[in-house]
Amino acid sequence: MTAHSYNFDTCPDRTGYGSLKWDKYKGRDILPLWVADMDFETAPEIVEGLQKRLDHGIFGYTIPHEAPIEAVLNYLDRAHNYSAQANWLNFLPGLVPAINLCCHAFTEPGDAVMTATPVYPPFLSAPDYAGRELIKVPLCLNTEDQWTLDIDAMEAAVTPKTKIFVLCSPHNPVGRVLTREELTGIADFCERHDLILISDEIHCDLVFDETKKHTVTATLSEQIAARTVTLMAPSKTYNLPGLACAFSVIEDTKLRLQFQKTIRGIITEVNCFGYAGIEAAYNRGEPWRQQLLTYLRGNYGLLYKFINEELSGITFRPMESTYLAWFDVNALGLDNPIKFFEDNGVGLTDGGPFGGQQHVRLNFGCPRSRLVEGLEKMKAALDNR
Ligand SMILES: Cc1ncc(COP(=O)(O)O)c(C=O)c1O
């Protein structure tokens, strides 16, 4: 029997569905290659799972139940060698609220939260929203010219008031899959300074470099597991962010109770379709995910070649995961890079809110023809300046 072949080459028209990605440029001739939302239909197996749930016809209050719990536990074990327990889980409508709630749950007024920049902007806004101090430590380049965490700079910046380190692994926006050694360095740092580690691993199933493997930080040692809040979701991998389904894994009872106390009455759990989505994605989404990774690898190869051969002035370092490419555009000498590319028909994400001035992020999770169209527009814009 030949394996089913999924279609990543076309995408239905998304207008009229309130798409954040597409409606931003409604009525303007701008190709949206920004927010982390892919222009691919999700796996047909997930659509089937949702359809089955829809066909039931009753959409009552839904609690975490056996099917999604088992799906998550089996997935963690199978995909990440993480043997977790049902009572460690909390289902959540999103990881952004989870990051914000962690700042409330695990710090007091006057405390500080540390993270490494550039990084997904809610990491930077969450401490501020909670009225806590933010300590930003820039990533550095290692001997292989790859972005990594700068432990020495973190040591220099940490204060007695620092209570949390927020980690993005794999990393958005630089696309690194951190090695066990790098993660151990971060874990040791958190232990030395008695920090709680918030490990956002939402991109962990998007490792397209076949030589790299994601390590769940909490699997490094019992010691680090006892101070870690792992945040995950199928939403980036299976293109389900609109279903609002995510979860946390907190092994330590005291931390878990602190977190649960903070979310009580404020955060709803996942809705009935979110549970159905989680279940279908983790139980039956793997063949689709494998083909997605192959497709993304192809898009990345094309993008890397194009940027390095056709677009001088953009620095793009090799990446290993995610569909989000991070470009240093400083050498182009543009006053406002985002506006420049928008004026020339391409919508990218501004690096500023990530802590990366003169950087832009491009989403290559789209049909290849669309990616080529965007790149050609960028080239034409730069050539015709
Ligand atoms: C690192 C990271 N965390 C969280 C999110 C979003 O999480 P959610 O949609 O579950 O709030 C994203 C989205 O791009 C992300 O890149």
The ligand as an SDF file (V2000), in Angstrom:
LIG
                    3D

 16 16  0  0  0  0  0  0  0  0999 V2000
    7.3580   30.4420   21.4270 C   0  0  0  0  0  0  0  0  0  0  0  0
    5.8790   30.6120   21.2750 C   0  0  0  0  0  0  0  0  0  0  0  0
    5.0730   30.4490   22.3340 N   0  0  0  0  0  0  0  0  0  0  0  0
    3.7320   30.5930   22.2400 C   0  0  0  0  0  0  0  0  0  0  0  0
    3.1340   30.9260   21.0450 C   0  0  0  0  0  0  0  0  0  0  0  0
    1.6550   31.1120   20.9300 C   0  0  0  0  0  0  0  0  0  0  0  0
    0.9900   30.3300   21.8080 O   0  0  0  0  0  0  0  0  0  0  0  0
   -0.6010   30.3290   21.9270 P   0  0  0  0  0  0  0  0  0  0  0  0
   -1.1640   30.5330   20.5490 O   0  0  0  0  0  0  0  0  0  0  0  0
   -0.8630   28.9600   22.4720 O   0  0  0  0  0  0  0  0  0  0  0  0
   -0.9610   31.4050   22.8960 O   0  0  0  0  0  0  0  0  0  0  0  0
    3.9420   31.1150   19.9110 C   0  0  0  0  0  0  0  0  0  0  0  0
    3.3320   31.5070   18.6310 C   0  0  0  0  0  0  0  0  0  0  0  0
    3.9650   31.7840   17.6760 O   0  0  0  0  0  0  0  0  0  0  0  0
    5.3370   30.9510   20.0330 C   0  0  0  0  0  0  0  0  0  0  0  0
    6.1480   31.0980   18.9740 O   0  0  0  0  0  0  0  0  0  0  0  0
  1  2  1  0
  2  3  1  0
  2 15  2  0
  3  4  2  0
  4  5  1  0
  5  6  1  0
  5 12  2  0
  6  7  1  0
  7  8  1  0
  8  9  2  0
  8 10  1  0
  8 11  1  0
 12 13  1  0
 12 15  1  0
 13 14  2  0
 15 16  1  0
M  END
$$$$
